[in-house]
Amino acid sequence: MRFVLPKGRLLRDSLEILRRAGYKIDEPGERRLIQRFNGHEVLLARAFDVPVYVEHGVDVGITGSDVVEERGSDVFVPLDLPFGKCRLSLAMPRESVTPPEDMDGYRIATKYERITRNYFSSLGVEVEVIKLSGSVELAPKVGIADAIVDIVETGTTLRANGLVEVDKVMDVSAQLLVNRISQKTKFDEINSLVLAIKEVVKDGA
Ligand code: PRP
C-alpha cells in the first residue's frame, strides 16, 4: 500500500497510531519525502495536499478534517482519529467585535477560502475573502482584513495578537482517508488497517 502522511504537527501522532496498529514506519528524515517499509511506501506531503494525493491514487492518508473539507476532495473517510483536535473559528480584534450576521462587506483573511465562503453564504452575508497561506493573524493587525477564519487550538496565538473568537465554524480532528478505487481493489488490506486502527482508538479512549 501507499500511505501519505502530513509533514508538521500531525506527523508524530500519525506515525504513533500506525505503529500501534502494527505498521511500524521509521520516523522519516526531514528531507526524505518517500520511504519504504515492509513492502509499503510512505510519502510525506503538506497537510493541505494529503487529500489531493489520496483522491488521485495514493491508497491511504492522514490529515485534518479542516483540510478535507477545504479541498472538497472525493475521498472515503472511514475514521475520525483521536488527535489533531482543534477548531476552525471566526476571530477579530477585541475592540471591534461584531456578530457574523452583521459582517456584510467585511474582509476576511484565511487559508480556508472555500469553508469561509460557505460559512458566510449559509448566513446570507456577503464578505470579501482574502486568501493567505499562513500567519493570518497578521492581517487584521496591519489593517488588510477585518476578521480571520483560522485554526484555534489553545487560543494562545489569538490572545497574543489581540484577537477574540466570535464564532466556531467547525470542530476539527485528524481523519483517515482512503482512495475510493483502492477501497475496492485493495479491500482486504485496507479493511485490516481500518480495523486495526479502530482497535487502537477504542483501547486509547
Ligand atoms: C496554527 C493556526 C494558528 C495556531 C493556533 O498555525 O493557524 O496560528 O496554530 O494554535 P493556538 O490556538 O494553540 O495558538 P500553524 O502553527 O499551523 O501555522 P500557520 O500560521 O502557518 O497556519
Residues whose N, C-alpha, C, O or C-beta is under 5 A from the ligand:
A	BS01	PRP	S133 G134 S135 V136 D150 I151 V152 E153 T154 G155 T156 T157 L158
